[in-house]
Amino acid sequence: MPHIYAAIQNGQIVNIILANPSDSFDPSFTWIDITVYSPQPQIGWTTSDNVNFTAPGLPNDAYGNSVTFSTNGTTDTYLVNNNVSYAFPAGTAQAAVYLTIAIKENLAQFQTQIQAYIDGLYSLDLRFNLNAMYNLAVQAGNLPNRVAYITQLFAWAQAIVSYSASYVATVQAMTDPAIVAATSFNPASISVPNPNITPLAAIQINN
């Protein structure tokens, strides 16, 4: 049965033919058997190693980042913004790929945004100090109002955890990359508002 061969010249497919392995091939080109590749490389695709082939001209992702595609017949690789690569089984539908990329980009941004939100209100040192003050107040046993004051911070933190879990589940269930890209972290959606706890206010509570 004939195989599908790509003629490679200067790292680019310039022709595709059906031929038998025993046939004679023009020695002016490098000939690669691409029969098993899925999706199958086409004329104009490029390669640097005669194994992985990159398709030109893919549309940008839902966030406007450039996307390039390469395949080795087993794994399809999508490189986003010349920075982050995503691997899929060869032949995965492009619509499914773009949805997956949008969801992963959204959740990566969400993680960065919510961490920046928390750090902007309560630095790591501040959280450590408030936690130490809480533990000392509990151990003292006679500072219930100070304990109650600092406990508000823990309720806020738990609300952030609940919001984050809901946000992630919602984004992962989406089916349209454009809707994914339009969804972002919203501090107003956290059910418990920031209690504005400070060490100075806590230390002034002596009961």
DAJO-V837525 format. One line per field, one symbol per residue. ss: DSSP state (~ for helix, > for strand, _ for the rest). phi: phi as a letter, one per 30 degrees, with the letter a starting at -180 (. if undefined). A space follows every 10 residues. Layout:
ss: ???
phi: ???
//
This chain:
ss: __>>>>>>>_ _>>>>>>>>_ _________> >>>_______ _____>>___ __>>>_____ ______>>>> >___>>>>>> ___>>>>>>_ ___~~~~~~~ ~~~~~~~~~~ ~~~~~~~~~~ ~__~~~~~~~ ~~~~~~~~~~ ___~~~~~~~ ~~~~~~~~~~ ~~~~~~~~~~ ~~____~~~~ ~_____~~~_ ________~~ ~~~____
phi: .dccccccbh ibdcabbcac edddceddbc cbdcecdbdd ebejdcacbi bcbcddiddd ddciddbbbb bcjcbccccc hhbccbcbee jeeddddddd ddddddddde eddddddddd cbdddddddd dddddddddd ibbddddddd eedddddddd dddddddddd ddddbbedde ddcbebeddd dcdedhdbdd dddddcb
//
